[in-house]
Amino acid sequence: MSIEVKIPALGESISSGVVSVWHKKSGDFVNAGDALFTLETDKVSTEITAERSGVLDTLVPEGQEVKIGEVVATIDDSKSAPKATPAEKKPAPEKAETKTAPATKERSTTTLSPAVRRIVEEEHVDPTSVSGTGKGGRLTKGDVLTASPARTKPTASPTEDRSAEGRIGRGEQSPDGRFIRKRMSPLRRKIAAQLVMAQQTAAILTTFNECDMSAVQELRAKSQDAFMKKKGVKLGFMSFFIKATVEALKAVPVVNGRIEDEDFIQNNFYDIGVAVGTERGLVVPVVRDADKKSFADLERAIADYATKAREGKLKLDDLTGGTFTISNGGVYGSLVSTPILNPPQSGILGMHKIMPRPVAIDGKVEVRPMMYLALSYDHRAIDGKEAVTFLIKVKECIEDPKKLPLDF
């Protein structure tokens, strides 16, 4: 009996995904619980496992977009796993001839690969007049392109180049090797849509300040060994900024809200999103009830989310429901930037690189480890005075960590 493998429902807002990679091939015997393929959606990447044991028959290729509920494979559970048999002794393969058969005169378009055949037809190349450099004398794309009459013509104009770009299919390289066209991943398409939507629907304004990281660096260096020994996790900077953000949100509650139609929703809880960069794109897992978590709890949550993000194991619940976001471009070397809102939130805090800079301290110039801070906010809901007050509160808590609820 064949069991259908369908794309499961992953959330109300997810209607499709891409089969990014098959972990098992058609004809393989799979056991219940084995990972069959990875499904990549616009929010999460998740492994789909086999519900029954049997022989797998895949119905869609890697890279194809599929709808929720669509059948992508079948498992024949009437077949059992093949029994291991002693390896049979095979005769030694005959020694290959050293001479290459003269295949150019007998070659026809039916023996060419689809990609080579397409170039032969478009460039009007006679395949029997071209010497193949591939295995067994087969023609390669390079052989055909080199022999193409178009290669000897003058360079095409920019207008012609742009016209040629439109004829290149997804996943294909242009004949001259200048570009490759490929489909954007669901996550990247979602990120693009969210960023454009944020710019079009909110009145985004950014205010800046800077903070002296000396006190946090000294406290962190002084407490690191004891913290690691007692808590089993390293003490980083992000936990300080999450705590400082919570204190600032309590001081300026409007920053912790959002606009919904003609209403303003004031959140009285503190679910802080922490932006994490991955190879697939930027994701924002949410640290729930950040105001109730200790420094150690925050560091564990951040480390756990970072690992899940790199391995593509974040769940939809990990990414939804945040009230405010923190983005740390400083880990990539960014000195200053204007972060874009994470809809429907009204505010996002941008952290940046810690740079030793000369600053005036009590009338004297000293070199201190300084960080620029940026708060982007929705000016429809938040006034400039409130935004500046929020950012100054964050600055004060970082420059004087004793104002934070330290628990180590």
C-alpha positions in Angstrom: 0.0 0.0 0.0 1.3 3.4 -0.9 1.3 6.2 1.7 1.2 9.8 0.4 3.7 12.3 1.7 2.0 15.7 1.8 3.3 19.1 2.7 2.0 19.8 6.2 0.4 23.0 7.4 3.0 25.1 9.3 1.0 28.1 10.2 -2.0 30.2 9.0 0.2 32.6 7.1 2.2 30.0 5.3 0.7 28.7 2.0 3.7 27.3 0.2 7.3 26.4 0.4 10.3 25.0 -1.6 11.7 21.5 -1.4 15.2 22.7 -0.9 16.9 19.3 -0.6 15.9 15.6 -0.6 17.7 13.6 2.1 16.5 10.3 0.6 16.4 9.4 -3.1 13.7 7.7 -5.1 13.9 4.0 -4.6 15.6 4.2 -1.2 14.1 2.3 1.7 13.2 4.7 4.6 12.3 4.0 8.2 9.6 5.8 10.1 11.1 9.0 11.5 13.8 9.4 8.8 14.2 12.9 7.4 12.9 12.8 3.9 13.5 16.4 2.7 13.9 20.0 4.0 11.0 22.3 3.3 12.0 26.0 3.1 9.2 28.6 3.6 9.2 32.4 3.9 9.6 32.1 7.6 11.2 28.8 8.7 13.1 25.8 7.3 12.0 22.5 8.6 12.7 18.8 8.0 9.8 16.6 7.0 10.1 13.0 8.2 8.6 9.7 7.1 5.5 8.5 9.0 5.8 4.9 7.8 8.6 2.6 6.7 8.9 1.5 3.1 10.3 2.4 -0.3 10.3 6.1 -1.3 9.1 7.4 -4.6 9.7 11.1 -5.0 7.3 13.1 -7.2 8.9 16.6 -7.3 12.5 17.7 -7.8 14.7 19.8 -5.5 14.1 23.5 -5.8 10.4 23.2 -6.8 7.8 25.3 -5.0 4.9 23.3 -3.5 1.6 24.2 -1.9 0.5 23.1 1.6 -1.3 19.8 1.2 0.4 18.9 -2.1 1.7 15.3 -2.5 5.4 15.3 -3.1 6.2 11.6 -2.6 4.8 8.2 -1.8 6.0 5.4 0.5 5.2 1.8 -0.4 5.0 0.2 3.0 4.3 -3.3 1.5 8.0 -3.6 0.7 10.6 -4.4 3.4 14.2 -3.4 3.8 16.5 -5.3 1.5 18.5 -8.0 3.1 22.2 -7.6 3.2 23.9 -10.1 0.8 27.6 -11.0 0.5 29.2 -8.9 -2.2 29.5 -10.8 -5.4 32.9 -11.0 -7.0 32.7 -8.9 -10.2 35.1 -9.4 -13.1 37.7 -6.8 -13.5 36.7 -4.1 -15.9 38.3 -4.2 -19.2 41.1 -1.7 -19.8 39.7 1.3 -21.5 41.1 2.2 -24.8 43.5 5.1 -24.8 42.3 6.4 -28.1 39.1 8.6 -28.3 36.7 7.5 -30.9 36.2 10.0 -33.7 32.6 10.8 -32.8 32.3 14.2 -34.4 31.1 12.9 -37.8 28.5 10.6 -36.3 27.2 13.1 -33.7 23.7 14.4 -34.0 21.6 16.7 -31.9 19.8 13.8 -30.3 23.0 12.8 -28.5 23.5 16.3 -27.0 22.6 17.4 -23.5 19.6 19.8 -23.3 21.7 22.8 -22.5 24.2 22.1 -25.4 21.3 21.3 -27.8 19.7 24.7 -26.9 22.9 26.6 -27.7 23.4 24.6 -30.9 19.9 25.6 -32.1 20.1 29.3 -31.0 23.6 29.9 -32.3 23.1 27.8 -35.5 26.2 25.7 -34.9 26.8 22.5 -36.8 27.6 19.9 -34.1 29.4 17.6 -36.6 32.0 20.3 -37.2 33.0 20.8 -33.6 35.5 18.7 -31.7 34.3 17.7 -28.3 36.4 18.0 -25.2 34.1 16.2 -22.9 34.2 12.6 -21.7 34.2 10.3 -24.7 34.4 13.2 -27.1 31.1 14.7 -26.1 30.3 18.3 -26.8 30.3 20.7 -23.9 28.7 24.2 -23.7 32.2 25.7 -23.9 32.9 23.8 -27.1 29.7 25.1 -28.8 30.1 28.6 -27.5 33.7 28.8 -28.8 32.6 27.6 -32.2 29.6 29.9 -32.3 29.7 32.5 -35.2 28.3 35.0 -32.7 31.6 34.8 -30.8 33.4 36.4 -33.7 31.0 39.3 -34.0 31.5 42.8 -32.4 30.5 43.1 -28.7 26.7 43.6 -28.3 25.4 46.9 -27.1 24.2 47.4 -23.5 20.6 47.3 -24.8 21.2 43.9 -26.5 22.9 42.6 -23.4 19.8 43.5 -21.3 17.6 41.8 -23.9 19.7 38.6 -23.6 19.4 38.6 -19.8 15.6 38.2 -20.2 16.1 35.1 -22.3 18.2 33.3 -19.7 16.2 30.8 -17.6 16.3 30.4 -13.9 19.4 28.5 -12.7 21.2 29.1 -16.0 24.3 31.0 -16.7 24.5 33.5 -19.6 26.5 32.3 -22.6 29.3 34.8 -21.9 29.4 33.8 -18.2 28.7 37.3 -17.0 25.7 36.5 -14.8 23.5 33.7 -13.4 19.7 34.0 -13.1 18.2 32.2 -10.1 15.0 32.3 -8.2 15.0 34.1 -4.8 14.3 31.8 -1.8 10.9 32.2 -0.1 12.7 33.7 2.9 14.5 36.3 0.8 11.3 37.1 -1.0 9.5 37.5 2.3 12.3 39.8 3.7 12.1 41.9 0.5 8.3 42.3 0.8 8.4 43.1 4.5 11.1 45.8 4.0 9.2 47.4 1.2 5.9 47.2 3.1 7.6 48.8 6.2 8.9 51.7 4.1 5.5 52.2 2.4 3.2 51.9 5.4 5.1 53.6 8.3 6.5 57.1 8.8 10.0 55.9 9.7 12.4 58.3 11.3 15.8 57.5 13.0 17.4 59.2 16.0 21.0 58.6 17.0 23.1 58.7 20.2 26.3 57.1 21.4 27.2 55.3 24.6 30.4 54.7 26.5 30.9 50.9 26.8 33.6 51.2 29.5 31.5 50.3 32.5 29.9 47.3 30.8 33.2 46.0 29.5 34.8 46.3 32.9 31.8 44.6 34.6 31.7 41.9 32.0 35.5 41.2 32.3 35.3 41.2 36.1 32.3 38.8 36.3 33.0 36.5 33.3 34.8 33.7 35.0 32.5 33.5 38.0 29.4 33.9 35.7 30.5 31.0 33.4 31.4 28.8 36.4 28.0 29.4 38.1 25.7 29.7 35.1 27.4 27.6 32.5 27.2 30.2 29.8 29.2 33.2 28.7 28.1 36.7 29.6 27.8 38.8 26.4 26.8 42.3 25.5 23.3 41.5 24.1 21.9 40.6 27.5 22.8 44.1 28.8 21.1 45.7 25.9 18.0 43.6 26.2 17.8 44.6 29.9 18.4 48.2 29.1 15.8 48.1 26.3 13.2 46.7 28.8 13.9 49.5 31.2 13.6 52.1 28.4 10.3 50.5 27.2 9.0 50.7 30.8 10.0 54.4 30.9 8.5 55.2 27.5 5.6 52.7 27.0 4.5 54.0 23.6 7.6 52.6 22.0 6.4 49.1 23.0 3.2 49.5 21.0 1.9 49.2 17.4 -0.7 50.7 15.1 -3.6 48.5 14.0 -5.9 50.1 11.5 -7.2 53.2 13.3 -6.2 51.9 16.8 -3.0 51.9 18.8 -2.2 48.7 20.7 -0.3 49.3 23.9 1.7 46.1 24.9 2.3 45.6 28.6 4.6 42.6 28.0 8.2 42.6 26.7 8.8 40.0 24.0 12.1 41.3 22.4 13.1 40.2 18.9 16.8 39.7 18.3 17.9 39.8 14.7 20.2 37.0 13.6 22.0 36.8 10.3 22.1 33.4 8.5 23.2 32.2 5.1 19.5 32.1 4.1 18.8 35.6 5.3 17.9 37.7 8.3 15.6 36.1 10.9 14.3 37.6 14.1 13.6 35.0 16.9 11.7 36.4 19.9 12.9 36.2 23.5 9.6 35.9 25.5 9.0 37.8 28.7 12.5 39.3 28.6 11.7 41.4 31.7 11.3 38.2 33.7 14.5 36.5 32.5 17.9 36.6 34.3 21.0 37.5 32.4 21.9 33.8 32.2 18.4 33.0 30.8 18.8 35.7 28.2 22.2 34.5 27.1 21.0 30.9 26.9 18.0 31.9 24.8 20.1 34.0 22.4 22.7 31.2 22.0 19.9 28.6 21.5 18.2 30.8 18.8 21.5 31.5 17.1 22.2 27.7 16.8 18.7 27.0 15.6 18.9 29.8 13.0 22.3 28.5 11.6 20.9 24.9 11.4 17.6 26.0 9.9 15.6 24.6 12.9 13.7 27.7 14.0 9.9 27.1 14.4 7.2 29.5 13.4 6.4 30.2 17.1 10.0 31.3 17.6 9.6 34.2 15.1 6.1 35.6 15.8 4.7 38.0 18.4 7.6 40.3 19.2 6.9 43.8 20.5 10.3 45.4 19.8 13.4 44.4 18.0 17.2 44.8 18.5 19.6 44.5 15.6 23.4 44.3 16.1 25.1 45.4 12.9 28.3 45.8 14.9 29.2 42.2 14.7 29.7 42.7 11.0 31.7 45.9 11.5 28.9 48.5 10.9 29.8 51.8 12.5 26.4 53.4 12.0 23.2 52.6 10.2 19.4 53.3 10.1 17.6 50.0 10.8 14.2 49.4 9.2 11.1 48.6 11.3 10.0 45.0 11.8 6.2 45.4 11.1 3.9 45.7 12.9 6.3 46.9 15.6 6.8 50.6 16.1 10.5 50.6 17.1 13.8 48.9 16.5 17.2 49.6 18.2 20.4 49.3 16.2 23.6 48.5 17.9 27.0 49.1 16.2 30.7 48.4 16.3 32.6 49.4 19.5 35.2 51.8 18.5 37.9 53.6 20.6 37.3 57.3 20.1 38.4 60.5 21.8 35.6 62.0 23.9 35.4 64.8 26.4 35.3 63.5 30.0 35.2 66.2 32.8 36.8 68.7 30.5 39.6 66.3 29.4 39.9 64.3 26.2 40.1 60.6 26.8 39.9 57.6 24.5 36.9 55.5 25.3 35.2 52.4 23.7 32.2 54.1 22.1 29.2 52.6 20.3 26.7 54.5 18.2 23.0 53.7 18.9 20.2 54.2 16.4 16.5 54.0 17.1 14.2 53.8 14.1 10.6 54.5 15.0 7.1 55.0 13.5 6.5 58.7 13.7 2.8 58.1 13.4 2.7 56.7 16.9 5.9 58.0 18.5 6.9 61.6 18.8 10.5 62.8 18.6 10.6 63.6 22.3 9.6 60.1 23.3 12.1 58.5 20.9 15.0 60.6 22.2 14.0 59.9 25.8 13.9 56.2 25.1 17.4 56.2 23.5 18.9 58.3 26.4 17.4 55.8 28.9 19.2 52.9 27.0 22.4 55.0 27.0 22.2 55.7 30.8 21.6 52.0 31.6 24.6 50.9 29.6 26.9 53.6 30.9 25.8 52.8 34.5 24.9 49.1 34.6 24.0 49.5 38.3 20.7 50.9 37.1 19.9 47.4 35.6 18.5 44.5 37.7 21.9 42.7 37.9 21.6 39.2 39.2 25.1 37.8 39.0 
